[in-house]
Amino acid sequence: MPDSKSSNQRHRIQDSLSLLGAKNVSYPQTYSPQILETFENKHSEVDYFVKFNCPEFTSLCPITGQPDFASIYISYIPALKMVESKSLKLYLFSFRNHGGFHEDCINIIAKDLIKLMKPKYLEVWGKFTPRGGISIDPYANYGIPNTKYEQMAQHRLLNHDLYPEKIDNR
């Protein structure tokens, strides 16, 4: 028989998340940061990474209107809130018709997630497929100011690409 405490907790979480488990969710046609949802981090006393690999990101070049494709990597150390993955998927989908340079998209994503969750640490890395023979891989990160997380962000920013991966899948 289900524990009434865990059942109540499940209902509280479900009440705060409108997209998870919802049927017939409509996909946003324009950039939609308001679609992002959070839930409580039950282990805020522990530092741990959460990483999302998003290999089907698309946006539009703001000049030509041509589609740009990327894998987006989002890693963060949560504080009190965590981003719900279905809302993140829909949020990233909302860039499909957004005209933005690669660097702009990565910084917008980072800023939106920082505003939403107020994480201890966050990084967003975009690995865009080449257009015109050049690929662009912007990286942005953040750590809570005046903490070890800010020091971590500075260290990772300065060292994030010291060992570039072999790129053979683009």
ABEGO torsion letter per residue (X at the ends): XBBAAAAAAAAAAAAABAABGBBGBBBBABBBAAABBBBBBAAAABBBBBBBBBAABBBBBAAAGBBBBBBBBBBBBBBABBBBAAAAAAAAAAAAABBBBAAAAAAAAAAAAAAAAGBABBBBBBBBBBBGGBBBBBBBBBBBBGBAAAAAAAAAAAAAAABBBBBAAX
